[in-house]
Amino acid sequence: MAARKLSSAGHTVTVLEASDRLGGRIHSIQPFGFMQPIEEGAEFVHGKLPLTIQLLKEAGLAYQPVQGKMIRVKNGEWSAQSAFTEGWDELMHRLAQLQTDMTMADFLQQYFSEEKYAALRNSVRRFAEGFDVADTQQASAMALRDEWMHEQDEQFHLPPGGYGQLVNYLQQACTANGCRIHTLHAVRTLRWQPGRVEAITADDQIVTAEKAIITVSLGVLQAPTQHNTAITFEPAINTHLQAIQQIGFGSVVKVILQFAEPFWLNYDNNIGFLLSEEAIPTWWTQSPNTIPILTGWLGGPQTERFNNSADEVVLQQAIQSLANIFRQTAEQIKARMTASHVARWQTNSFCLGAYSYSKLFTTDARTLLQEPVQDTLYFAGEALYDGINGGTVEAAFVSGLEVSKLIS
């Protein structure tokens, strides 16, 4: 986004990409056996987000509302998911009165520790982990409040591979503006002084510029110096690097399964989301389309149980989760499957996580990081966005646009 804006304004722009493709945690792929592209990363448009919608229209990409019922599955029993768990209104009322920030775990302990709130506490934890990939032991209660109060009901699907097409559109626009784009250029060192930057890659290539916009994943910026994708700043920018550690960064396990037919229509012909307490708890369909693909999702600290597991182990857990949800055997689910794919961004050495969330001092940290280092080093990306649409593609676009304005 920043590259397009700056190059269209006449700046000479060079993009250094560590991997073999652009897009980062946007990645549309079509693995063997799948009938259409699937999304390893970003998939939905979370509301009528102005910049994302504008770019989709520019690129000629359609989008349609996510449809279907939200169904709660507990102990094999299906029930329509009411908007929120009993006590949620009381929770939001209490959050609205909060004057001093605290972690969500401390907030629940202080105000909702009674046994009668056990289901509410569990619901809050599941929502914070599943939707915000947040650890309630660290997540800011006030930040979650602000996001949840402004949550947009309407979500949108893109056409198959839609986000990948959007990345391609931006790449073509940058190229047309004269941008030089280099993939497989993993920067290991940024040697800088006011008005000059040397980016030194893993294979010792040196690219020079007057300014650098650093858009690498927060996970890489937070990585210890001995990590093989960590970036060293010379001279060090300790205040900024300390601020980076004040932003939360969550993990996701995403499992995409394709079947011979959409067998779930035999259970209910209007399923949108299935919310369970299984190992892979959340599943969604492609509703209103009847494409036979189900996507499973696990977010937040619960993903750690799979940190050292092979994809095959994750897949077996996903199959068993669906078997329990649909009251079938794992063998029956497996027999219906025609393709599968497991995505875990925390295992990608150029990402080391999925997306950001706010901790207690994140707002102050972002304020600092949004200021350039001696008008030479700039930080951008979804983790630098401080608003109600955090952790989204929109957040990344807005951050890139803001940085381009600072430079222009």
N, C-alpha and C positions, 0 to 999 in steps of 0.2 A: 504493500500500500504506500509506504513512504517512498520507495524507489520510483513508483509510477508518478507520484505527485512531484517529487523533486526533479525527475528527468523531464517531465512535461513543462517545468518552469525553467528549463535550460541548464540545469546542473549536470555535470558529468558524474555518472553514478556507476559504481562497480558493486555487484552483489557476489559475496563469497558464501557458498552453501557447502556445509560439511558433508552432506549425504549425496547420493547420486540423482536427487530429484528436488524440486522446490515444493513448498507446502507445509513442511514441518508436521505438526499433529493433525493436519488435513491430509488424508491419504485415501483416495479412491482406488481400489484394486479389484481385479477379477481373478481370484485364485482358480486353480483347476477344478472343474466340475460345477462351478457356479454359473447360473443362467444369465446373470447380469452383474455389473459392478456392485461392490459393497463398500461400506465406509469403515475403515479401521479406526478412524478418529472421529472428528466432528461429523455429526449427522443431521441434527435438527437446526431449524432457525427458531430460537426461543422467543417468539413474539414478533411484533411488527417493528423490527429493529432497523432504524432509518438507513444506516450506511450499508448494511448487508443487503437490504431490499433494493436499494438504489443500484448496487453493483450487480445484483442478479438481473435486474431489468436491463441494465447496460449490456450485460453478456447474453441477453435473450434467453435466460433460464427461467422456466416456469417453477412455481412452487404451489403446493396445495395444503390445506389444513390437515393436521393429524386428526383422525377420527377414531371412533371405537370407544367402548366402555373401559373403565378402569376397574379391574376385578381383584379383590383380595382373596387369597387362598391360604387357609390355615387348617392344619391337620386334615388335609384332603377335602375340606369343605370350601365351596365357592360362594362368595357374596359380593354384591355390588359395593365398591369402595365409596363410602360417603366422602364428601369433600375433605374432611379432616377428622382425626380421632376425637373422641369425646374429651373435652377440656382444652381443645386447641384455641378456642376463642379466649378463654381465660389466660392461656399462655401468652397469646399475642397482646392481650391487654396489659399483662404484667411486663412484658418486654417493652411495650410502648412507654411505660412509666420509668424505665431504667435510665438513670442519670449517669452512672459510673460504669464503665465497661468491665466485663469479667468474662471468663470462658463460659461456653454454653454448659459444660459439665458443672461448673460452680454455680451457675444460675439455677440449674435444675435442682441441685443439692440444697440451695438456699430457699427456694420458693416452692418446689414441687417434690419434696422428698418423701411425702406420705405414701403409704401403700396404695391408696386409692388412685394415685397418679402413676402407678407402675407402667400401665399400658401407654400413657402419654409420654413418659420418659423414653420408652422403647421406640415409639413412633418418631419422636424428635431425633433420636440418635440415628435411626434408619434413614430418615429424610436428609439429615445433614451429611451423612456418609454417602448415601446413594446419589443424591442430586448434586451436592456441593463437594463431594469427595473430601470432606473435612473431618478432622479428628476433633470431637467435641471437647476433649481434654485441652485443646489448644485454640479452637476456633472462637472468634469474637462473637459474643451474644448479640451485640448491637449491630454488627455487620450482617449476621444472619437475619436479624429482625428486619433491617432495611431492605434486604433482598426479598425476603418472603412477603413483606407487605406490598411490594411492587411487582410481584410475580405476575406475568401475563398468562392468562388462561389459554390463549391461542398459540399453538405450536405449528410449525410447517415442515413438511417433507419436501426435499428436492427430488428431481428425477434421478434415476440410478446414475451414480458417479457425478452427481451435480456439483459437489464441492470441488472435486478434482477439475471439472470443467471451468469452475470459477478461477482456480489457481492458474490454469492454462490461459484464460482470458487476460488475467493481470500480467502474466509472463509475456504474452504477445504484445501487450500495450507497452511494457517496459522496453522490450527489444525494439519496437517501432520508434521509441523515443531515444534510442541510442545507448541504452543500458548495456553494460558488459556483465554477463552472468556466467559465473564459474562454479560448477558443481564439483564435488570431491575435493573441496578446498577447506579442510578443517583447520581453523585458526587455533593455534596453541599459545601464542604470545601477542599481546598488543603493546608495542613500545611507542610511547607517545610523549609529546611536549605540546604546549599551546600552538595550535594551527598546523600540526603535523602528526600523522599516525602511520606506523608501520605495522601491518598485519603479517605475522610470520606463521606459515602453515606447518602442518605436521611433517611435510616433506621439504621444509626449509625454503619454500618460495616466499618472496616478500612482495607485498602489494602496498603501495603508499597512497595516502590521501590527506586532505586537509582536515577532514572530520570523519568519525566513525559512528554509525548507529549500530548498537549491539542488540540484536533481537534473538539471541540464542535462548533456548529453553531455560526457565528458572532452575530446573534440576541441574543443568550444567553449571550455571553460575554459582549454585550452592555446593557443588561437588568439592571434596577435599582436593588440595593441590596435586596429590599423587594419582588422582583418577586420570585415566588415559584420554579423557576428552575435556578435562578442566582447562580453563584459560587463565594465563598469568598476565597481570598488568604491570608494566614497567614504565615509570615508577608505580608503586602500589597505590590503590585508591581505597584505603582501608575503611573509611567512613561509609562509602557506598557499598562495599562488600559486606560490611556489618549490617547495613540496612537490608540488603538482599536476604539475609538469614531471618529477617523478621516477617517474611511473607510465607504463608503456608503453601505447600505443594502436595497435592494428593495423587493417589494411584487408582488405576482402573483395570479390571479384568473384563474384557468384552469377548463374547463368544457368539459367532454367527453360524447358524445351522440352516441348511436348505433341505427340504423334504420333497418326496415325490408328489405330494399334494398337501394342501393346507388342511390337515386333519382336524385342526382346532375348530374349524367351522362346524364340525359335527357336535361340538360342545356348546358353542355359542357363535352365531354368525356375525357378531359385532364386537369382537375382542380388540381392544387397543393395547392395553397394558395388563400384565399379570404381576401382582405384587405378592410375594411369598416370603417365607422364612427359611428357604432352602439355601444350600451352599452358594448357588448362583440365584439370587432371590428375585431379580426384576427381569421381566421378558416383555418384548413388544413385537407386534406384528407390523405389516406394511399397510395397515388399514388407512384409507378405504380400498387400497388395492389388495387383491387376494393372492399375491405372489407368495409361494410357499417357503417363506424365510422367516425364522424367528431369531431375534437378537437377545442374548442374555447379558446382564450387566451386574457387576459387583464393584462398589466404589469405597474409597477410604481405607482406614486401618485394617479392615477385614481382609483386604487383598494380601496382606503380609503372609497369610498361611500358605499362599501359593508361590512365594518368592523363590523357593528352591525347587519348585515342581516343574516337570516337563509339561509341554502343551498337552500331551496325551492325558496326563493326570487331570488337568483342568477340564479337558473335553469330557472325560468320564464323569466328573462331578456335575458338569452341565447336563449331560444326558440323564443322570440319576435325578437331578433337580426337576427336569421336565417330567420324568416318569412319575415322581411323587405328585407333581402338580396335576397331571392328567390321569392319575391313578392307573398307570400302566407299568409294565416292567421295563427295565433299561433295555432289554433285548428288543422289545416291541418298538421303542423309540428309535433305537439304532437301525432297525430293519427299514424304517421309513426314511432315514436320512440318505441324501445323495451327495452332500458336500458339507464341509465344516472348516471353520477358521477361528483361531484364537489370537487376540491382539492384547498385548500388555506393553504400554508405552514406558513403564518404569524399567523394562529390560532393554529398551533402545538406548544405546550409549550416547546418542545425540539429544535425548529428551529427558530420560531418568525420572519420568513422572507424566501425569496426564494434564492437569490444569490447577490453577492456583485458588486459594481461599484466604480469607482475612484472619489473622491472629490479632492479639491485643494491640500491638504497636505497628500494625501493617499500614494504616493510613499515614502515619508520620513517616514511615519508611518510603512509601510511594511518593510522598511530597518531596522528599529529598532526592529520590532517584529520577523524578521528572525534571529536575534541574540539571543542565549539562555540566560536565566537568570541564571548567575553563573553556567553554564554548568549543570543545573538541570531541569529547566522548559523550554520547547520548544513549540512553537506554529506552527500549520500546518492546512491546509485546503484551499479550493478554494479562500477564502478571503485574504489569505497571499501570493498568487501568484501575481507576478508583471510582466506581459507580455501581449502579444496581444491576448491571448486566455482566458481572464478573465471570471469568472462566468460559467465555464464549468467543466465537469467531468475531462477533461485533466488537468485543473488547480489544482484540488484537488490531482490527481495522482502525478503531478510534485512536488507539495509542500511536499507531504509525502515522496517522493523519496529524495528530497533535505535534509529534516530533518534527514532521516535515514543515509545519508552520513555524516552529522555533528556528529552524535553519534558514527558511526563506525570509 
